[in-house]
């Protein structure tokens, strides 16, 4: 039987602290001073650093009530810093470069996506050198809002992911990803290290792989039951957050939305199409149950059998 997580592990979603919106707040214990993230002198990328930009990712932004396309948001890097830009037309030009898009690049402060290492030694550094089977999850600051330059939302999310993974490392489960610790630079977290898995459930289905639906659902259910027994809610159950290992065992990943049961949700509350509408505002196990049922229905739509005929 799973036991409750250690009480000395900081975890966003505890009722012991306030959670300002929309940024994700860091929980802190009564014994330690509140941690405040401040702008570092070296966090503002220089204009001259924008040479040889590479497009990292892009996302369409749609209006809420109108449900109309508004603009593209794009994330760029020069290999050192991140920048964001917008593009007003849904039809993108062939030349996806800052010059081709006539993009005005907005520098993203490193404090937005790189949290400082907690002084209480609550996090475990990864053993170096890293093995070849390691996947490094790095922050994705595409959500940066230039109107809120002092936000630390992405950094807080990364720190939340790390704290939950520390708990799960002490209480492992075969259907939950293996965590190896963090990597850092200049006392700031730059990535979290995990076991590398084959592909996501979504990729496997779209690639036409032979997938054992009942086995997938049973494994995910088992992993969620373990998580819930620890008093936690994953908060973002969807086929992109389910990996398959080399033997097609389903592995639950991505714990930056994971919170303690019964606490107010500080982030997005799930992924559209895979969560309730409107998104939940309290972390409840039923939120994960909804996501798993959405996966079940999606597998049926994709022509997968989701029940064992002998059961």
Backbone bond lengths (Angstrom), bond angles and torsions (degrees), N, CA, C in turn:
res aa  C-N    CA-C-N  psi(-1)  N-CA   C-N-CA  omega(-1)  CA-C   N-CA-C  phi
1 X - - - 1.465 - - 1.525 108.92 -
2 X 1.352 115.73 136.28 1.463 119.29 -179.14 1.510 109.98 -72.30
3 X 1.318 115.42 147.26 1.460 120.66 178.97 1.510 110.01 -105.38
4 X 1.307 116.12 165.74 1.460 120.64 -179.22 1.513 110.12 -68.23
5 X 1.344 117.47 147.78 1.465 120.38 179.40 1.511 111.28 -64.04
6 X 1.344 115.35 155.31 1.461 120.26 179.52 1.523 110.19 -59.50
7 X 1.306 116.18 135.69 1.454 120.04 -176.56 1.514 113.14 -74.40
8 X 1.351 117.65 -14.84 1.456 118.91 -178.48 1.513 112.50 -90.31
9 X 1.327 117.59 4.10 1.454 120.91 178.66 1.516 109.64 -90.25
10 X 1.350 119.21 116.01 1.459 120.85 179.50 1.523 109.79 -59.54
11 X 1.313 117.39 136.04 1.455 120.52 -178.27 1.508 109.31 -147.72
12 X 1.315 115.87 121.02 1.448 119.78 175.31 1.513 108.00 -63.24
13 X 1.312 116.29 138.15 1.445 120.19 -178.16 1.507 111.16 108.24
14 X 1.325 118.52 0.61 1.456 121.79 175.77 1.515 109.34 -78.96
15 X 1.307 117.27 142.44 1.454 120.51 179.03 1.515 112.36 -72.81
16 X 1.344 117.39 -0.79 1.458 120.92 -177.27 1.520 112.95 -79.18
17 X 1.321 117.41 -7.90 1.457 118.01 -176.80 1.515 110.26 -141.71
18 X 1.325 116.13 161.28 1.450 121.51 177.08 1.509 109.29 -83.57
19 X 1.322 115.81 157.04 1.460 120.62 -179.54 1.515 108.68 -129.40
20 X 1.318 118.47 91.47 1.457 120.44 -179.09 1.517 110.84 -62.14
21 X 1.308 116.55 144.50 1.446 122.06 179.43 1.522 108.33 -106.42
22 X 1.381 117.27 149.58 1.453 124.43 -0.46 1.511 114.00 -90.91
23 X 1.340 118.84 -1.96 1.455 119.84 -178.59 1.515 111.07 -67.23
24 X 1.322 116.68 150.67 1.450 121.88 176.22 1.522 108.34 -84.21
25 X 1.300 116.76 120.64 1.466 120.98 -176.03 1.511 111.01 -85.94
26 X 1.332 114.92 155.37 1.446 120.72 175.96 1.515 109.38 -93.75
27 X 1.337 115.87 130.87 1.458 119.25 176.14 1.524 108.94 -76.08
28 X 1.319 117.12 153.42 1.462 120.24 177.55 1.521 108.13 -147.04
29 X 1.322 115.86 149.56 1.453 120.37 -178.58 1.518 110.07 -85.07
30 X 1.323 114.96 168.50 1.466 119.89 -179.21 1.521 111.17 -67.82
31 X 1.338 117.23 -23.92 1.464 120.36 -176.02 1.517 112.66 -81.75
32 X 1.339 118.32 -23.88 1.453 119.23 -175.24 1.526 110.20 -109.37
33 X 1.333 117.95 149.82 1.459 120.46 179.13 1.517 110.47 -68.52
34 X 1.316 115.40 153.65 1.461 120.00 178.89 1.522 109.31 -63.04
35 X 1.333 115.82 133.97 1.459 120.92 179.78 1.522 109.39 -86.70
36 X 1.308 117.33 127.26 1.457 121.25 177.80 1.521 108.02 -118.83
37 X 1.338 115.52 130.75 1.450 120.34 178.43 1.524 108.58 -90.17
38 X 1.318 116.71 127.98 1.458 120.61 -178.39 1.517 109.17 -122.31
39 X 1.304 116.30 158.51 1.456 121.64 178.82 1.519 109.52 -67.59
40 X 1.310 117.11 131.61 1.449 121.31 176.93 1.533 108.75 -92.41
41 X 1.320 118.19 149.90 1.459 120.18 -178.53 1.522 113.25 -59.18
42 X 1.360 117.46 -27.94 1.456 120.63 -174.90 1.517 112.91 -97.08
43 X 1.343 117.62 12.57 1.456 118.64 -173.20 1.519 113.91 -93.17
44 X 1.315 118.34 -7.17 1.452 120.27 -178.79 1.529 109.27 -96.79
45 X 1.354 117.81 106.30 1.461 120.36 -179.44 1.521 111.18 -59.29
46 X 1.319 115.67 142.79 1.456 120.92 -179.39 1.529 110.37 -83.72
47 X 1.317 115.03 153.26 1.465 119.99 -179.90 1.519 111.22 -60.48
48 X 1.325 116.86 -33.08 1.450 120.29 -179.50 1.514 113.92 -72.55
49 X 1.345 116.11 -8.72 1.460 119.90 -178.24 1.531 112.64 -87.76
50 X 1.322 117.25 4.96 1.456 120.84 -173.73 1.525 113.42 -91.39
51 X 1.336 118.08 14.03 1.459 121.04 177.31 1.535 110.09 -74.01
52 X 1.328 115.79 150.01 1.457 122.78 175.62 1.526 111.87 52.39
53 X 1.316 115.84 54.24 1.450 121.57 179.87 1.526 111.41 -72.64
54 X 1.317 115.19 143.55 1.464 121.40 175.53 1.517 108.75 -120.18
55 X 1.333 116.42 133.21 1.460 121.63 178.02 1.523 109.04 -75.74
56 X 1.329 116.23 120.04 1.458 121.63 -178.67 1.516 110.81 -87.67
57 X 1.322 117.12 -49.27 1.459 121.54 -179.66 1.522 109.46 -161.10
58 X 1.319 115.66 166.03 1.463 121.07 177.88 1.523 108.68 -148.72
59 X 1.330 115.27 149.39 1.458 121.00 -178.91 1.519 109.81 -141.06
60 X 1.346 115.55 143.67 1.450 120.60 173.82 1.525 109.43 -83.29
61 X 1.305 116.75 138.07 1.463 121.91 176.56 1.527 107.71 -110.82
62 X 1.336 114.74 125.53 1.463 121.19 -178.72 1.513 109.82 -115.79
63 X 1.336 116.30 148.78 1.453 121.33 178.39 1.510 111.63 -68.24
64 X 1.337 116.53 148.48 1.456 120.85 -177.62 1.509 112.95 -68.14
65 X 1.341 117.13 -71.60 1.463 121.40 -177.64 1.524 111.04 -73.13
66 X 1.321 117.40 -42.41 1.471 120.98 -177.23 1.520 112.48 -70.52
67 X 1.339 116.85 -27.10 1.463 122.56 -176.94 1.525 111.36 54.85
68 X 1.325 116.07 34.88 1.459 121.71 177.82 1.518 109.69 -108.24
69 X 1.338 115.55 149.99 1.459 120.11 176.95 1.520 109.94 -62.72
70 X 1.335 116.24 135.21 1.465 120.35 179.36 1.517 111.95 -109.18
71 X 1.348 117.50 -52.80 1.461 120.11 179.79 1.524 109.22 -171.79
72 X 1.323 115.02 167.29 1.459 121.98 169.66 1.518 108.22 -91.58
73 X 1.323 117.03 142.37 1.457 120.88 168.32 1.527 106.42 -114.66
74 X 1.324 116.63 135.10 1.458 121.27 -174.54 1.528 110.72 -127.24
75 X 1.318 114.19 143.25 1.466 121.22 179.26 1.520 108.52 -111.56
76 X 1.337 115.96 128.73 1.457 122.25 -177.77 1.522 110.20 -122.54
77 X 1.323 115.30 157.21 1.458 119.78 172.56 1.523 109.94 -144.39
78 X 1.320 115.00 149.91 1.457 121.14 173.32 1.525 110.51 -105.15
79 X 1.344 114.91 15.43 1.450 120.53 -178.64 1.512 112.84 94.35
80 X 1.317 116.26 -10.04 1.464 121.05 -179.00 1.519 111.58 -127.28
81 X 1.332 116.20 -50.17 1.457 122.17 -177.02 1.525 110.52 -119.53
82 X 1.345 114.86 168.21 1.458 121.23 177.70 1.528 109.64 -112.02
83 X 1.343 114.52 149.54 1.453 122.56 177.53 1.532 107.81 -138.99
84 X 1.317 116.12 153.40 1.458 119.27 176.98 1.522 110.06 -125.02
85 X 1.319 115.28 158.34 1.462 120.86 177.43 1.517 109.08 -152.43
86 X 1.327 115.86 165.36 1.459 122.00 176.73 1.522 109.69 -120.43
87 X 1.336 115.76 153.79 1.459 121.15 174.78 1.523 107.04 -136.03
88 X 1.337 118.77 124.23 1.470 121.51 -169.16 1.527 116.03 -77.22
89 X 1.323 118.10 -21.31 1.468 120.48 -175.99 1.527 111.13 -100.94
90 X 1.335 116.61 140.35 1.462 119.22 179.41 1.532 110.64 -70.14
91 X 1.324 117.02 -28.67 1.462 121.31 177.55 1.524 109.07 -81.61
92 X 1.316 115.41 110.18 1.463 119.71 -177.30 1.525 110.86 -84.68
93 X 1.336 117.88 145.75 1.471 120.76 175.77 1.522 110.96 -71.34
94 X 1.309 117.13 163.00 1.463 121.07 178.74 1.520 111.17 -67.25
95 X 1.314 116.54 -32.57 1.460 121.08 -178.82 1.523 109.72 -86.38
96 X 1.346 116.06 89.98 1.463 120.68 -179.29 1.526 109.96 -87.35
97 X 1.321 114.46 67.37 1.463 122.18 175.08 1.523 106.97 -129.70
98 X 1.322 117.86 161.47 1.466 118.77 178.01 1.524 112.95 -54.92
99 X 1.319 117.00 -38.88 1.463 119.53 179.61 1.525 110.93 -71.69
100 X 1.326 116.71 -40.76 1.455 120.03 179.54 1.514 112.70 -65.77
101 X 1.318 116.87 -30.69 1.463 122.23 179.17 1.527 112.21 -91.59
102 X 1.337 115.62 -4.02 1.467 120.92 -173.72 1.524 109.31 50.46
103 X 1.335 114.84 45.08 1.458 121.20 -172.83 1.519 111.55 -86.53
104 X 1.323 114.75 138.44 1.461 120.78 170.41 1.523 107.25 -94.86
105 X 1.328 117.12 110.82 1.454 121.76 -175.19 1.525 111.05 -82.54
106 X 1.324 114.98 128.13 1.458 121.21 178.68 1.524 107.95 -104.73
107 X 1.331 118.68 119.97 1.472 120.51 179.29 1.516 111.28 -66.10
108 X 1.333 116.68 140.56 1.460 122.69 178.83 1.526 108.07 -103.42
109 X 1.319 118.62 118.93 1.476 120.49 179.54 1.527 110.75 -60.00
110 X 1.323 116.89 139.84 1.458 120.38 -179.83 1.522 112.08 -63.10
111 X 1.331 117.45 -24.71 1.461 119.79 178.57 1.521 111.61 -67.07
112 X 1.329 117.70 -16.96 1.467 120.10 177.72 1.522 111.45 -71.25
113 X 1.334 116.70 -32.06 1.462 118.97 -172.57 1.529 115.07 -126.14
114 X 1.331 118.68 -1.54 1.463 120.82 177.88 1.523 110.34 -124.76
115 X 1.342 118.36 106.36 1.464 120.40 179.55 1.522 111.42 -81.03
116 X 1.335 117.25 153.06 1.470 119.86 174.75 1.519 109.92 -73.26
117 X 1.314 116.57 150.45 1.461 120.70 176.37 1.523 108.58 -66.43
118 X 1.338 118.56 127.25 1.472 120.26 179.77 1.524 111.44 -58.04
119 X 1.316 115.87 140.25 1.461 120.70 -177.32 1.523 112.83 -75.13
120 X 1.344 117.54 -11.68 1.466 120.03 -176.66 1.528 113.27 -87.55
121 X 1.339 117.12 5.20 1.477 122.25 178.52 1.525 112.38 58.89
122 X 1.332 116.32 32.95 1.460 120.53 -179.13 1.524 112.33 -79.75
123 X 1.336 117.76 -11.45 1.461 121.98 -179.07 1.529 110.66 -109.90
124 X 1.324 115.01 151.13 1.464 121.51 -176.77 1.521 111.08 -103.73
125 X 1.339 118.47 123.68 1.467 119.67 175.73 1.517 110.67 -73.24
126 X 1.314 116.83 146.40 1.464 121.16 178.22 1.520 109.57 -72.34
127 X 1.317 116.07 147.99 1.463 121.03 177.80 1.521 109.82 -74.11
128 X 1.326 115.60 132.53 1.463 121.49 179.84 1.515 110.42 -109.15
129 X 1.343 118.56 147.34 1.471 126.19 -2.57 1.527 111.52 -72.80
130 X 1.332 115.61 155.16 1.456 120.70 -178.51 1.518 110.84 -71.49
131 X 1.318 115.74 141.40 1.464 120.97 177.41 1.538 110.01 -72.62
132 X 1.327 116.23 163.59 1.460 120.67 -177.81 1.527 113.04 -70.34
133 X 1.322 116.28 -21.66 1.462 119.24 -177.59 1.524 112.46 -88.13
134 X 1.337 116.77 18.11 1.461 121.68 -177.15 1.525 110.50 -96.68
135 X 1.323 115.08 134.17 1.469 121.02 170.65 1.528 108.05 -106.78
136 X 1.323 116.76 127.52 1.464 120.69 179.53 1.527 108.73 -98.86
137 X 1.310 114.97 114.97 1.465 120.47 176.16 1.519 108.38 -87.86
138 X 1.320 115.71 114.15 1.457 120.89 -178.80 1.526 109.78 -105.61
139 X 1.326 117.91 156.10 1.464 120.35 -178.66 1.520 111.44 -64.57
140 X 1.325 115.89 148.64 1.464 122.30 177.98 1.530 107.79 -118.64
141 X 1.335 117.88 94.30 1.469 120.92 -173.91 1.524 114.85 -83.05
142 X 1.339 117.60 24.91 1.466 119.60 -179.52 1.520 111.43 -64.81
143 X 1.345 117.66 -17.93 1.458 121.42 -179.70 1.532 112.94 -82.05
144 X 1.319 117.49 2.69 1.462 120.71 -178.22 1.521 111.57 -59.13
145 X 1.325 115.72 133.40 1.460 122.43 177.21 1.529 108.66 -108.79
146 X 1.344 118.14 111.62 1.468 120.47 -178.07 1.526 113.25 -58.38
147 X 1.342 117.33 -20.41 1.461 120.34 178.63 1.525 112.15 -76.57
148 X 1.347 116.85 -10.44 1.466 121.99 178.79 1.529 108.98 -128.90
149 X 1.333 117.00 68.10 1.476 121.32 -172.65 1.524 114.85 -65.85
150 X 1.334 118.00 -18.87 1.465 119.65 -179.59 1.520 112.90 -96.96
151 X 1.334 117.04 5.26 1.466 120.20 179.08 1.524 110.58 -64.02
152 X 1.325 116.36 147.05 1.468 122.28 176.70 1.527 110.05 -121.80
153 X 1.320 116.93 25.61 1.464 122.06 -172.72 1.521 113.38 -54.63
154 X 1.324 117.52 -48.63 1.462 120.69 -177.55 1.531 111.11 -67.12
155 X 1.323 117.14 -39.53 1.468 121.16 177.98 1.521 110.80 -64.89
156 X 1.325 116.87 -42.13 1.457 120.81 179.16 1.530 111.08 -63.70
157 X 1.331 115.67 -37.78 1.463 120.44 178.43 1.523 111.09 -64.05
158 X 1.323 116.31 -40.86 1.459 120.98 178.23 1.527 111.32 -64.46
159 X 1.330 115.93 -40.97 1.454 120.51 179.70 1.532 110.50 -67.30
160 X 1.332 116.07 -37.75 1.460 120.47 176.57 1.523 110.47 -61.26
161 X 1.318 116.91 -45.62 1.458 123.01 178.11 1.531 109.88 -55.32
162 X 1.329 116.35 -45.84 1.462 121.25 -177.77 1.527 111.79 -64.91
163 X 1.326 117.42 -43.09 1.462 120.64 -179.15 1.534 111.25 -63.72
164 X 1.332 116.95 -42.24 1.471 119.80 178.69 1.525 110.18 -64.69
165 X 1.325 116.15 -41.57 1.464 119.68 -179.50 1.527 111.77 -64.46
166 X 1.331 117.60 -30.93 1.465 120.40 174.85 1.528 110.06 -62.62
167 X 1.316 116.90 -41.98 1.460 121.13 177.83 1.528 110.23 -63.48
168 X 1.323 116.62 -45.56 1.460 120.88 -176.53 1.527 112.03 -70.03
169 X 1.325 117.31 -25.85 1.459 120.04 175.24 1.526 110.37 -66.99
170 X 1.332 116.55 -34.84 1.466 120.86 177.19 1.525 111.61 -77.07
171 X 1.335 116.49 -20.03 1.473 121.65 -179.02 1.534 107.96 -131.99
172 X 1.334 118.08 70.33 1.466 121.92 -174.01 1.527 113.01 -69.94
173 X 1.321 114.75 160.86 1.468 122.10 177.65 1.523 107.11 -150.76
174 X 1.326 118.94 142.00 1.474 121.43 -176.36 1.521 114.58 -64.51
175 X 1.326 118.82 -16.01 1.466 121.21 179.34 1.520 112.44 -107.40
176 X 1.336 116.22 18.23 1.463 121.66 176.01 1.525 108.36 -125.28
177 X 1.324 116.18 137.86 1.462 121.78 -173.39 1.526 112.75 -56.66
178 X 1.337 115.12 151.04 1.457 122.41 178.35 1.527 109.01 -91.05
179 X 1.325 115.39 127.66 1.460 122.20 -177.20 1.520 109.88 -109.29
180 X 1.349 116.51 136.65 1.458 121.52 -176.57 1.529 113.96 -112.10
181 X 1.332 117.72 -5.38 1.455 119.36 179.36 1.526 112.22 118.03
182 X 1.310 115.90 -176.85 1.462 121.26 -175.23 1.528 111.51 -105.20
183 X 1.324 115.55 161.67 1.460 122.00 167.61 1.527 106.77 -118.58
184 X 1.310 116.47 152.16 1.460 120.13 -173.90 1.519 111.02 -144.19
185 X 1.323 114.47 165.07 1.460 122.15 175.02 1.519 107.58 -145.29
186 X 1.315 116.33 127.43 1.469 122.00 179.78 1.532 111.56 54.80
187 X 1.340 115.90 40.20 1.469 123.09 176.79 1.524 113.89 69.58
188 X 1.342 117.58 18.13 1.460 121.93 176.18 1.524 109.23 -122.38
189 X 1.336 116.11 138.52 1.460 120.30 179.49 1.521 110.31 -66.93
190 X 1.328 115.89 133.36 1.467 120.31 177.67 1.525 112.40 -118.72
191 X 1.331 117.89 -13.24 1.454 119.92 179.83 1.520 112.20 -173.95
192 X 1.341 115.38 157.77 1.460 122.59 175.90 1.526 107.80 -116.08
193 X 1.320 116.41 137.95 1.465 121.58 -172.62 1.534 111.49 -104.33
194 X 1.317 115.52 128.73 1.458 122.03 -178.51 1.522 110.74 -132.10
195 X 1.324 115.05 162.90 1.465 120.70 168.93 1.529 108.31 -59.93
196 X 1.327 116.29 138.94 1.458 120.29 179.54 1.540 109.23 -88.01
197 X 1.336 116.69 128.16 1.456 121.73 -179.08 1.529 110.59 -111.94
198 X 1.336 115.68 167.82 1.461 121.42 -171.25 1.530 113.28 -64.90
199 X 1.330 116.72 -58.94 1.465 121.14 -174.97 1.519 109.03 -165.03
200 X 1.340 116.19 168.14 1.455 120.05 176.48 1.528 109.96 -80.65
201 X 1.325 115.55 160.22 1.463 120.08 175.46 1.519 110.20 -59.75
202 X 1.321 116.73 -38.75 1.464 120.66 179.08 1.531 110.72 -60.77
203 X 1.331 116.58 -45.69 1.470 120.29 179.59 1.521 111.08 -63.70
204 X 1.333 117.11 -40.57 1.461 120.64 -178.99 1.525 111.08 -61.92
205 X 1.328 116.51 -43.74 1.469 120.52 -179.80 1.523 110.49 -66.81
206 X 1.313 117.36 -46.15 1.458 120.81 -177.96 1.532 111.91 -68.39
207 X 1.339 116.79 -25.72 1.471 120.30 176.75 1.521 112.28 -81.63
208 X 1.328 116.74 -6.21 1.451 120.45 -179.82 1.513 113.77 78.73
209 X 1.341 117.23 21.37 1.462 120.36 179.37 1.533 110.40 -66.90
210 X 1.308 114.82 152.07 1.467 120.07 174.34 1.521 108.11 -73.51
211 X 1.312 116.76 113.54 1.466 122.17 -175.97 1.519 109.69 -119.74
212 X 1.315 115.50 131.69 1.462 121.67 177.43 1.526 108.25 -86.67
213 X 1.340 116.09 94.29 1.453 121.41 -175.79 1.516 114.48 -53.92
214 X 1.340 118.67 -52.89 1.466 119.58 -179.83 1.525 113.03 -58.58
215 X 1.333 116.75 -38.63 1.462 120.08 179.88 1.524 110.92 -66.60
216 X 1.329 116.11 -39.73 1.461 120.42 178.81 1.522 110.42 -62.34
217 X 1.326 116.10 -50.57 1.463 120.55 -177.45 1.527 111.76 -64.29
218 X 1.316 116.00 -39.63 1.463 120.08 179.02 1.525 111.01 -63.94
219 X 1.332 116.79 -41.64 1.455 120.43 -179.72 1.517 112.55 -67.07
220 X 1.338 116.39 -43.58 1.459 120.13 178.90 1.529 109.88 -64.19
221 X 1.333 116.21 -42.42 1.466 119.96 177.88 1.523 111.22 -59.28
222 X 1.331 116.26 -41.93 1.463 120.53 179.98 1.526 110.80 -63.68
223 X 1.327 116.24 -43.00 1.462 120.02 179.15 1.526 111.84 -64.35
224 X 1.332 116.90 -41.06 1.462 120.58 179.00 1.525 111.13 -67.55
225 X 1.333 116.81 -38.66 1.467 119.98 177.73 1.530 110.03 -59.77
226 X 1.327 115.70 -40.38 1.470 120.50 178.75 1.524 110.15 -64.46
227 X 1.311 116.02 -44.67 1.466 121.53 179.64 1.532 110.40 -61.17
228 X 1.322 115.95 -44.76 1.463 120.49 -178.62 1.530 111.12 -66.33
229 X 1.345 117.05 -34.56 1.469 120.38 177.90 1.527 111.30 -65.37
230 X 1.328 116.70 -22.75 1.465 121.53 176.74 1.526 111.59 -86.36
231 X 1.338 116.06 0.97 1.460 120.00 179.90 1.512 113.82 83.01
232 X 1.342 117.11 20.05 1.459 122.00 -176.36 1.531 111.19 -115.93
233 X 1.326 115.16 155.52 1.463 122.98 174.78 1.521 107.30 -124.48
234 X 1.337 117.72 127.47 1.464 120.82 -178.12 1.522 110.98 -61.55
235 X 1.328 116.73 -51.02 1.453 121.00 173.87 1.506 116.48 88.26
236 X 1.337 119.02 -5.65 1.471 119.65 -179.74 1.530 110.15 -154.92
237 X 1.329 115.19 57.33 1.469 120.60 -179.62 1.522 109.23 -78.30
238 X 1.311 116.88 116.14 1.464 122.62 177.41 1.530 108.15 -158.91
239 X 1.327 119.26 164.05 1.475 120.86 -174.12 1.522 115.05 -66.38
240 X 1.314 117.47 -13.45 1.469 120.05 175.29 1.529 110.55 -79.81
241 X 1.324 116.85 -20.22 1.466 121.67 179.97 1.520 112.39 -102.34
242 X 1.315 116.17 16.26 1.458 122.44 173.28 1.529 107.45 -118.47
243 X 1.325 116.50 114.03 1.460 120.88 176.98 1.531 109.44 -94.41
244 X 1.318 116.04 159.35 1.458 121.87 172.63 1.518 107.98 -118.09
245 X 1.336 116.93 130.35 1.460 119.19 178.94 1.525 109.80 -84.03
246 X 1.320 117.28 -171.14 1.472 121.31 -174.74 1.521 113.16 -64.29
247 X 1.329 117.50 -18.30 1.465 121.23 177.82 1.528 111.18 -109.13
248 X 1.334 116.33 15.65 1.471 123.83 178.19 1.518 114.05 66.69
249 X 1.335 117.31 23.69 1.458 121.14 172.31 1.531 107.64 -75.22
250 X 1.339 118.69 130.02 1.464 120.37 179.90 1.526 111.28 -73.97
251 X 1.330 115.65 136.37 1.457 122.37 -177.71 1.529 108.76 -127.76
252 X 1.322 117.18 122.13 1.460 122.19 178.78 1.528 109.41 -79.26
253 X 1.329 116.50 131.38 1.465 122.10 179.92 1.531 109.88 -127.21
254 X 1.324 115.63 -179.86 1.464 124.19 169.04 1.525 112.44 66.14
255 X 1.330 115.69 87.55 1.460 120.99 -175.43 1.529 113.63 -110.26
256 X 1.339 116.85 23.19 1.462 118.40 179.51 1.527 112.58 -76.15
257 X 1.345 117.04 -11.61 1.470 120.65 175.19 1.522 111.59 -103.79
258 X 1.328 117.48 2.97 1.461 122.34 -176.23 1.531 110.81 -75.92
259 X 1.324 115.45 132.47 1.466 120.68 -178.89 1.525 110.33 -139.86
260 X 1.326 114.84 167.70 1.450 120.86 175.50 1.521 109.74 -69.17
261 X 1.324 115.96 142.92 1.457 120.96 -179.58 1.520 111.43 -59.75
262 X 1.329 115.22 137.74 1.452 121.26 175.68 1.505 115.55 85.49
263 X 1.343 117.58 1.45 1.466 119.70 -178.95 1.521 110.49 -98.86
264 X 1.300 115.26 160.73 1.464 121.14 -179.28 1.521 110.70 -69.47
265 X 1.304 116.51 134.76 1.463 121.21 179.78 1.522 109.25 -74.74
266 X 1.323 116.27 128.29 1.461 121.13 -175.93 1.520 112.47 -97.36
267 X 1.333 118.08 -11.13 1.462 120.99 -176.34 1.512 112.53 -114.95
268 X 1.335 115.37 -140.17 1.463 120.51 -172.79 1.517 113.81 -78.99
269 X 1.326 118.59 -19.51 1.456 120.93 178.51 1.514 114.40 78.89
270 X 1.330 116.64 15.72 1.457 120.26 178.35 1.518 111.71 126.18
271 X 1.334 115.85 179.88 1.462 122.67 179.36 1.522 109.43 -106.62
272 X 1.337 118.39 131.39 1.458 120.65 179.20 1.535 111.71 -51.03
273 X 1.308 115.89 142.29 1.466 126.83 -175.99 1.522 112.15 83.98
274 X 1.333 117.15 -19.04 1.457 120.52 -177.70 1.527 111.98 -118.60
275 X 1.326 116.93 5.00 1.461 120.78 178.17 1.524 109.32 -134.85
276 X 1.308 115.75 169.72 1.455 120.82 -179.62 1.525 110.78 -65.12
277 X 1.339 115.02 155.81 1.456 121.32 173.40 1.523 108.83 -121.01
278 X 1.313 119.07 124.36 1.469 125.90 -5.09 1.523 110.76 -68.23
279 X 1.342 117.47 160.81 1.460 120.41 -178.77 1.524 111.44 -57.43
280 X 1.322 117.88 145.35 1.467 121.06 -179.56 1.523 111.70 -64.64
281 X 1.326 115.55 153.53 1.464 120.48 179.21 1.521 111.66 -112.27
282 X 1.337 116.84 -5.65 1.459 121.71 177.67 1.525 108.46 -126.22
283 X 1.334 116.27 137.74 1.467 121.40 179.89 1.530 109.35 -75.30
284 X 1.321 116.09 105.00 1.464 121.91 179.05 1.525 109.20 -127.03
285 X 1.333 116.24 150.02 1.464 119.89 -179.70 1.525 111.59 -60.15
286 X 1.327 116.67 -28.31 1.464 119.61 -179.18 1.528 111.60 -64.40
287 X 1.330 117.42 -22.50 1.461 120.31 176.05 1.533 110.09 -64.57
288 X 1.338 116.13 -41.85 1.464 120.59 177.91 1.528 110.68 -69.43
289 X 1.327 116.23 -37.23 1.466 120.80 178.44 1.529 109.66 -61.71
290 X 1.324 116.16 -40.68 1.466 120.81 178.18 1.526 110.55 -61.57
291 X 1.338 116.32 -44.99 1.463 119.80 -179.98 1.511 112.14 -62.57
292 X 1.327 117.19 -40.87 1.468 120.66 179.38 1.523 110.53 -66.27
293 X 1.321 117.33 -39.47 1.467 120.29 178.28 1.530 110.31 -66.25
294 X 1.341 117.11 -35.82 1.464 120.72 176.47 1.530 110.40 -63.69
295 X 1.332 117.02 -37.84 1.465 120.75 176.86 1.530 109.80 -65.57
296 X 1.328 116.20 -42.05 1.467 120.36 178.82 1.542 110.65 -58.61
297 X 1.320 116.31 -47.39 1.460 120.49 -179.90 1.529 111.13 -64.23
298 X 1.324 116.55 -38.28 1.474 120.89 178.69 1.520 110.94 -64.73
299 X 1.323 117.28 -40.89 1.460 120.68 178.42 1.525 110.70 -62.40
300 X 1.325 116.58 -39.35 1.466 120.40 177.15 1.534 110.27 -63.19
301 X 1.323 116.53 -43.95 1.465 121.17 178.02 1.518 111.82 -61.02
302 X 1.335 116.11 -32.25 1.466 120.98 179.75 1.526 111.81 -84.61
303 X 1.329 116.75 4.89 1.461 120.57 176.61 1.511 114.96 86.31
304 X 1.342 117.37 15.51 1.453 120.69 -179.58 1.531 110.47 -90.39
305 X 1.316 116.66 144.94 1.458 121.08 171.06 1.517 107.54 -80.06
306 X 1.331 116.32 133.48 1.459 120.31 -177.27 1.515 113.31 -116.02
307 X 1.325 116.72 5.43 1.458 120.50 178.57 1.513 109.62 -134.56
308 X 1.308 116.47 139.51 1.460 122.52 176.90 1.527 108.80 -73.70
309 X 1.343 119.11 118.54 1.465 120.61 -177.96 1.517 113.36 -59.99
310 X 1.348 117.30 -20.60 1.462 120.00 -179.71 1.519 113.20 -89.84
311 X 1.365 115.74 -4.75 1.464 118.01 -176.90 1.511 111.51 -84.93
